Amino acid sequence: MTRSFITWLVALLSMTLLGCAKSPHDLNAQSEVDWLPSPASYQGRLHTQQLMTIEYQQRQHRLQMILEIDPSQVTLVGLSNFSVPVFNMSWDGVDLNSRSSLPVDTQVFSAQRVMEDIMLALWPSSALESLLSYKGWSMEQHTVQRHFLDKYHHKVMTIDYLNPQDTEGVIHVHYHDLNVSYQLETLLWDATNE
């Protein structure tokens, strides 16, 4: 898992830095992932634009993220520094669809991992039971922080919140086992509860 995440991250970062300089091949993937919480379990609607900054091997890389959540679907789009779509994924509660413009030889991007991270950060804790069970994790929630622990009670991931609904607010994600961090800085947050 560590190697696949690092491979995914390197491919994503390479694509961001190259700004799609090559003519990429569009790849489509569809998979059933019944452990993901349903879009309706978010209990609201959200449109947000965030700047994702990834810290890996003492370097920073950026990607713009656009997230739409409504009771019927979750859509996540990643754009390079040049506003070129790097990926587009959607989850309707049954199928996780992914479209990526990464070249075939570097197509290691995991729609599942990104969607899981979004859900672990934003969904109500009561809606995360199936996802946590699938990963073999438990969660400790505090006012501005969530810790995710493996079955040995070692921290695997920590998510910190610094006013994420405000412009320039931040969600910070750190994978303890991989020593990889990224943050999502809010550019726009438009939410309604249902």
C-alpha positions as CSV (number, residue, x, y, z in Angstrom):
1,M,0.0,0.0,0.0
2,T,2.8,2.4,0.8
3,R,4.5,1.8,-2.6
4,S,1.2,2.2,-4.5
5,F,0.4,5.5,-2.7
6,I,3.9,6.9,-3.4
7,T,3.6,5.7,-7.1
8,W,0.2,7.4,-7.3
9,L,1.6,10.6,-5.7
10,V,4.6,10.7,-8.0
11,A,2.4,10.2,-11.1
12,L,0.0,12.9,-9.9
13,L,2.8,15.3,-9.2
14,S,4.6,14.6,-12.5
15,M,1.4,15.3,-14.3
16,T,0.8,18.5,-12.5
17,L,4.4,19.7,-13.2
18,L,4.2,18.7,-16.8
19,G,0.9,20.5,-17.3
20,C,-0.2,17.8,-19.7
21,A,2.7,18.6,-22.0
22,K,2.2,15.2,-23.8
23,S,-1.0,14.3,-25.6
24,P,-2.4,12.0,-22.9
25,H,-4.7,9.1,-23.4
26,D,-8.1,9.4,-21.8
27,L,-8.8,6.4,-19.6
28,N,-12.2,5.5,-18.1
29,A,-12.7,3.3,-15.2
30,Q,-15.8,2.3,-13.3
31,S,-15.8,0.2,-10.1
32,E,-18.2,-0.8,-7.4
33,V,-17.1,0.2,-4.0
34,D,-20.0,-0.5,-1.6
35,W,-18.0,0.5,1.5
36,L,-18.0,4.2,0.5
37,P,-20.7,6.2,2.3
38,S,-23.5,7.4,0.0
39,P,-23.7,10.9,-1.3
40,A,-26.9,11.4,0.7
41,S,-25.1,10.5,4.0
42,Y,-23.2,13.8,3.7
43,Q,-26.5,15.3,4.8
44,G,-26.3,18.4,2.7
45,R,-24.9,20.1,-0.5
46,L,-21.5,21.5,-1.0
47,H,-19.7,23.3,-3.8
48,T,-16.1,24.0,-3.0
49,Q,-12.9,25.0,-4.8
50,Q,-9.6,24.3,-3.0
51,L,-6.0,24.5,-3.7
52,M,-4.2,21.2,-2.9
53,T,-0.6,21.6,-1.9
54,I,1.3,18.3,-1.6
55,E,4.6,18.0,0.4
56,Y,6.7,15.1,-0.7
57,Q,10.5,14.7,-0.5
58,Q,10.9,18.3,0.6
59,R,9.1,19.7,-2.5
60,Q,5.7,21.3,-2.9
61,H,3.3,20.6,-5.7
62,R,-0.1,22.3,-6.3
63,L,-3.4,21.2,-7.9
64,Q,-6.7,22.9,-7.9
65,M,-9.6,20.7,-6.7
66,I,-13.3,21.3,-7.4
67,L,-15.8,19.3,-5.3
68,E,-19.6,19.1,-5.8
69,I,-21.7,17.1,-3.3
70,D,-25.5,16.6,-3.5
71,P,-27.7,13.8,-2.3
72,S,-27.4,11.9,-5.5
73,Q,-23.7,12.3,-6.5
74,V,-20.2,13.4,-5.5
75,T,-18.1,14.8,-8.2
76,L,-14.4,15.7,-7.8
77,V,-12.2,17.4,-10.5
78,G,-8.5,18.0,-10.3
79,L,-6.9,20.7,-12.5
80,S,-3.2,21.2,-13.2
81,N,-1.4,24.6,-12.7
82,F,-2.5,25.4,-16.3
83,S,-6.2,24.6,-15.6
84,V,-6.0,21.4,-17.6
85,P,-8.2,18.6,-16.1
86,V,-6.0,15.9,-14.6
87,F,-8.9,13.7,-13.4
88,N,-12.6,13.7,-13.0
89,M,-14.4,11.3,-10.7
90,S,-18.0,10.7,-9.6
91,W,-19.7,8.5,-7.0
92,D,-23.4,8.0,-7.0
93,G,-23.6,5.5,-4.1
94,V,-23.3,2.5,-6.4
95,D,-20.5,3.1,-8.9
96,L,-17.2,5.1,-8.6
97,N,-16.4,6.5,-12.1
98,S,-13.0,7.9,-12.9
99,R,-11.7,9.6,-16.0
100,S,-8.0,10.5,-16.0
101,S,-5.8,12.2,-18.6
102,L,-2.7,10.6,-17.2
103,P,-0.7,8.8,-20.0
104,V,-1.3,5.0,-20.1
105,D,2.2,4.2,-18.9
106,T,1.7,6.2,-15.7
107,Q,-2.0,5.4,-15.1
108,V,-1.6,4.6,-11.4
109,F,-4.0,7.3,-10.0
110,S,-6.4,5.9,-7.5
111,A,-9.9,7.5,-7.6
112,Q,-10.7,5.3,-4.6
113,R,-8.0,6.9,-2.4
114,V,-8.9,10.5,-3.2
115,M,-12.6,9.9,-2.7
116,E,-11.9,8.1,0.6
117,D,-9.8,11.0,1.9
118,I,-12.5,13.5,0.9
119,M,-15.1,11.5,2.8
120,L,-12.9,10.9,5.9
121,A,-12.4,14.7,6.0
122,L,-15.9,15.9,5.4
123,W,-18.5,13.3,6.1
124,P,-20.2,13.1,9.5
125,S,-18.5,10.5,11.7
126,S,-21.7,8.5,11.9
127,A,-21.6,7.9,8.1
128,L,-18.0,6.6,8.1
129,E,-18.6,3.2,9.7
130,S,-18.4,1.0,6.6
131,L,-15.4,2.9,5.2
132,L,-13.5,2.6,8.5
133,S,-14.4,-1.1,8.8
134,Y,-13.1,-1.7,5.2
135,K,-9.8,0.0,6.0
136,G,-9.5,-1.7,9.5
137,W,-9.3,1.7,11.1
138,S,-11.0,3.4,14.0
139,M,-11.4,7.2,14.4
140,E,-10.9,9.6,17.3
141,Q,-12.6,12.9,16.7
142,H,-11.9,16.2,18.4
143,T,-13.2,19.6,17.7
144,V,-10.6,20.5,15.0
145,Q,-9.0,17.2,14.4
146,R,-9.6,13.6,13.4
147,H,-7.1,10.8,14.1
148,F,-7.4,7.5,12.2
149,L,-5.8,4.5,14.0
150,D,-5.0,1.0,12.7
151,K,-6.0,-2.2,14.5
152,Y,-2.9,-1.8,16.7
153,H,-4.0,1.7,17.7
154,H,-1.1,3.3,15.8
155,K,-1.9,6.6,14.1
156,V,-2.2,6.1,10.3
157,M,-3.6,9.5,9.3
158,T,-4.5,12.8,11.0
159,I,-6.8,15.5,9.6
160,D,-6.6,19.0,11.1
161,Y,-9.1,21.7,10.4
162,L,-8.4,25.4,10.5
163,N,-11.7,27.2,9.6
164,P,-12.1,25.2,6.3
165,Q,-15.4,26.9,5.4
166,D,-13.7,30.3,5.3
167,T,-11.7,31.7,2.4
168,E,-8.1,30.7,3.1
169,G,-9.3,28.1,5.6
170,V,-7.3,24.9,5.6
171,I,-7.8,21.1,5.9
172,H,-4.4,19.5,6.5
173,V,-4.0,15.7,5.9
174,H,-0.9,13.8,7.2
175,Y,-0.2,10.1,6.5
176,H,1.9,9.1,9.5
177,D,2.9,5.7,7.9
178,L,4.1,7.3,4.7
179,N,5.3,10.7,6.0
180,V,3.3,12.4,3.3
181,S,1.3,15.6,3.9
182,Y,-1.1,17.7,1.9
183,Q,-3.4,20.5,2.6
184,L,-6.5,21.9,1.0
185,E,-6.8,25.6,1.1
186,T,-10.3,26.9,0.6
187,L,-10.9,29.3,-2.3
188,L,-14.7,29.0,-2.3
189,W,-17.1,27.2,0.1
190,D,-20.8,27.1,-0.6
191,A,-22.7,24.7,1.6
192,T,-26.3,24.0,2.7
193,N,-27.5,21.4,5.2
194,E,-30.5,19.2,4.6
